[in-house]
């Protein structure tokens, strides 16, 4: 996993250096409020034991540093380094445990899911002027920072989204967008559980020269 992070960071750094030489880079901050649409049940032990009645009402978000490199007037490459919080509340259910009646109830508990994310995205402009409209798609690499359950330490997500932007003063750009993210690899051993998130985000970017 460390090798993957180092390789992606080197690629990201080279992109920044190259873009600075070409005067075609935007650099800034992103903040996204994330709505978790994942399954209401997660198997963690054996075939049926796990967390049921999962509630995704925690304040989850993704935030960090981003950069955009302009390939042409129609296409940008996006990357960055972001921190993502995807917590949920669930109640553990042990259907196969040897217990004495009455069944001892389990209390709902907070399950932490925190990631370092490095996206690699393409941004295609439908309109590219002082006001712009664009379609975004690509991949998002997620590396575990903190997690309360047994997991695979890494997850690859697919991303699609729509974004509007406006250059409100020279060299400064604000962007609003929405995206849908779905895991393409299994993070937990439960093959039926996939991350599904809808994000509403804000970005502020500065053109470097």
DRENRO-508800 format. One record per residue (C-alpha): residue in one letter; x, y, z. Coordinates in Angstrom, 2 decimals, padded with zeros to 5 digits, always signed. Layout:
 residu       X       Y       Z
      a       X       Y       Z
...
//
This chain:
 residu       X       Y       Z
      x +000.00 +000.00 +000.00
      x +002.89 +002.40 +000.81
      x +004.32 +001.82 -002.67
      x +000.97 +002.75 -004.21
      x +000.78 +005.98 -002.19
      x +004.39 +006.94 -003.06
      x +003.85 +006.25 -006.78
      x +000.66 +008.31 -006.90
      x +002.28 +011.18 -004.96
      x +005.27 +011.22 -007.33
      x +002.93 +011.31 -010.32
      x +000.94 +014.10 -008.71
      x +004.11 +016.11 -007.92
      x +005.41 +015.70 -011.49
      x +002.07 +016.87 -012.80
      x +002.28 +020.02 -010.68
      x +005.86 +020.80 -011.74
      x +005.13 +020.22 -015.42
      x +001.96 +022.27 -015.26
      x +003.72 +025.19 -013.59
      x +006.20 +025.29 -016.45
      x +003.35 +025.38 -018.94
      x +001.33 +027.94 -016.92
      x -001.73 +025.70 -017.06
      x -002.52 +024.70 -013.51
      x -005.23 +025.55 -011.01
      x -004.47 +024.79 -007.38
      x -006.81 +025.06 -004.41
      x -009.16 +023.51 -001.86
      x -012.22 +021.29 -002.01
      x -014.94 +020.55 +000.53
      x -017.72 +018.02 -000.09
      x -020.72 +017.06 +002.02
      x -021.28 +013.34 +001.40
      x -024.54 +011.40 +001.56
      x -023.91 +007.68 +002.07
      x -026.24 +005.49 -000.01
      x -024.62 +002.15 +000.83
      x -026.36 -001.03 +001.99
      x -028.25 -001.23 +005.29
      x -026.53 -004.52 +006.22
      x -022.85 -005.42 +006.40
      x -021.65 -008.98 +007.02
      x -018.46 -008.98 +009.09
      x -018.30 -012.51 +010.62
      x -019.00 -015.71 +008.74
      x -021.86 -015.70 +006.28
      x -024.62 -013.85 +008.13
      x -023.28 -012.16 +011.26
      x -022.69 -008.45 +011.05
      x -024.24 -005.02 +011.34
      x -027.91 -004.47 +010.60
      x -030.18 -001.43 +010.68
      x -027.27 +000.70 +009.50
      x -028.01 +004.41 +009.65
      x -025.98 +006.86 +007.58
      x -026.94 +010.06 +009.39
      x -023.48 +011.10 +010.54
      x -021.97 +014.31 +009.16
      x -019.68 +012.81 +006.53
      x -017.43 +014.86 +004.30
      x -014.39 +014.90 +002.01
      x -011.91 +017.76 +002.16
      x -008.40 +018.56 +000.97
      x -006.00 +019.99 -001.61
      x -006.69 +019.64 -005.33
      x -005.05 +020.56 -008.62
      x -006.26 +020.78 -012.22
      x -004.01 +020.63 -015.28
      x -005.36 +021.98 -018.56
      x -004.64 +019.57 -021.41
      x -006.70 +021.58 -023.89
      x -009.61 +024.03 -023.96
      x -011.94 +021.03 -023.61
      x -010.09 +018.77 -021.17
      x -008.52 +019.02 -017.70
      x -006.81 +016.36 -015.57
      x -007.67 +016.51 -011.85
      x -005.93 +015.08 -008.82
      x -005.33 +015.88 -005.18
      x -004.90 +014.66 -001.63
      x -008.08 +014.52 +000.46
      x -009.32 +013.30 +003.83
      x -012.67 +011.50 +003.76
      x -015.02 +010.57 +006.62
      x -017.67 +007.89 +005.93
      x -018.90 +006.88 +009.41
      x -022.14 +005.05 +010.13
      x -024.16 +003.78 +013.09
      x -025.08 +000.10 +013.14
      x -026.29 -002.62 +015.50
      x -024.30 -005.84 +015.62
      x -026.38 -008.97 +014.92
      x -025.03 -012.43 +015.80
      x -027.44 -014.97 +014.34
      x -025.17 -017.98 +014.99
      x -023.97 -017.21 +018.52
      x -024.63 -019.77 +021.29
      x -026.70 -017.77 +023.73
      x -029.12 -018.40 +026.56
      x -032.61 -017.02 +026.15
      x -033.54 -014.19 +026.38
      x -031.31 -012.80 +023.61
      x -028.99 -010.12 +024.96
      x -029.58 -006.97 +022.95
      x -026.75 -005.15 +021.22
      x -026.67 -001.37 +021.30
      x -026.17 +000.78 +018.20
      x -022.55 +001.84 +017.84
      x -020.57 +004.28 +015.77
      x -018.35 +002.65 +013.13
      x -015.53 +004.88 +011.95
      x -014.49 +004.77 +008.29
      x -011.78 +007.35 +007.53
      x -009.67 +007.48 +004.36
      x -006.86 +009.29 +002.60
      x -008.07 +009.67 -000.98
      x -006.12 +010.41 -004.17
      x -008.42 +010.92 -007.17
      x -007.36 +010.76 -010.81
      x -010.14 +012.35 -012.86
      x -010.85 +013.76 -016.30
      x -012.91 +016.92 -016.67
      x -014.59 +017.53 -020.05
      x -015.93 +021.04 -020.66
      x -019.34 +021.48 -022.23
      x -018.92 +025.25 -021.83
      x -015.51 +026.81 -021.13
      x -015.53 +030.55 -020.65
      x -015.59 +032.81 -017.62
      x -018.59 +030.66 -016.72
      x -018.01 +026.95 -017.37
      x -019.97 +023.72 -017.29
      x -018.22 +020.36 -017.26
      x -018.62 +016.59 -016.90
      x -016.21 +014.80 -014.54
      x -015.33 +011.08 -014.41
      x -012.49 +008.84 -013.30
      x -011.09 +006.85 -010.39
      x -010.58 +007.57 -006.71
      x -007.96 +005.68 -004.65
      x -008.92 +005.25 -000.98
      x -006.34 +004.30 +001.68
      x -007.47 +003.53 +005.23
      x -006.58 +006.04 +007.93
      x -008.94 +004.69 +010.59
      x -011.50 +001.87 +010.54
      x -013.14 -000.14 +013.32
      x -013.75 -003.30 +011.30
      x -011.60 -005.89 +009.50
      x -010.99 -004.60 +005.99
      x -008.69 -004.72 +002.96
      x -006.98 -001.36 +003.71
      x -007.59 -000.05 +000.17
      x -010.60 +000.60 -002.03
      x -010.88 +001.82 -005.62
      x -013.94 +003.93 -006.45
      x -015.44 +005.03 -009.74
      x -016.58 +008.64 -009.97
      x -018.97 +010.54 -012.25
      x -020.17 +014.08 -011.73
      x -021.30 +017.44 -013.07
      x -019.69 +020.78 -012.24
      x -020.18 +024.50 -012.82
      x -017.51 +027.14 -012.33
      x -017.06 +030.88 -012.46
      x -013.96 +033.07 -012.60
      x -015.08 +035.76 -010.17
      x -011.80 +037.71 -010.28
      x -008.66 +037.31 -012.37
      x -006.92 +033.98 -011.69
      x -009.51 +032.94 -009.06
      x -012.22 +030.40 -009.79
      x -015.07 +029.01 -007.70
      x -016.73 +025.71 -008.58
      x -019.85 +023.90 -007.42
      x -020.57 +020.30 -008.30
      x -022.23 +017.04 -007.49
      x -020.83 +013.53 -007.96
      x -021.67 +009.88 -007.48
      x -018.99 +007.49 -006.17
      x -019.21 +003.69 -006.13
      x -016.57 +001.21 -005.03
      x -015.15 -000.97 -007.82
      x -013.21 -003.25 -005.44
      x -014.40 -004.92 -002.25
      x -013.30 -003.15 +000.90
      x -014.88 -005.69 +003.26
      x -015.18 -009.46 +002.86
      x -018.91 -008.97 +002.27
      x -019.10 -009.09 -001.53
      x -022.60 -007.59 -001.47
      x -021.49 -004.43 +000.30
      x -020.30 -001.53 -001.86
      x -019.63 +002.08 -001.03
      x -022.18 +004.32 -002.73
      x -021.96 +008.04 -002.05
      x -023.46 +011.19 -003.47
      x -021.46 +014.35 -002.82
      x -022.29 +018.05 -003.07
      x -019.05 +020.01 -003.16
      x -017.45 +023.44 -003.33
      x -013.99 +024.29 -004.69
      x -011.94 +027.46 -004.79
      x -008.96 +027.47 -007.16
      x -006.14 +029.83 -008.05
      x -004.29 +029.82 -011.37
      x -000.55 +029.47 -010.79
      x +001.97 +031.23 -013.00
//
